[in-house]
């Protein structure tokens, strides 16, 4: 019954827009979750933003979860003060 649901090979209308061949395997102009520039950020905020963007590029994620953000913070050695 599954073959009746799936289209025949070669008749798909899917258009793959993920062509990274000219970008060495990763998107170079990834849209940012928070902002498009670091210009108005403090040095610490810039470090965090760059770490988050690096994480997203490495894991091919456009948006991250709070758990992922926490792992980025821990990777930067931030700790909660009592």
Protein Blocks (a to p, Z undefined) as FASTA:
>chain_A
ZZmmpccehiacbdcfkbcklngopafbbccfkbmcfklpcfklmmmmmmmmmmmmmnop
abdcfklmmmmmmmnopacdZZ
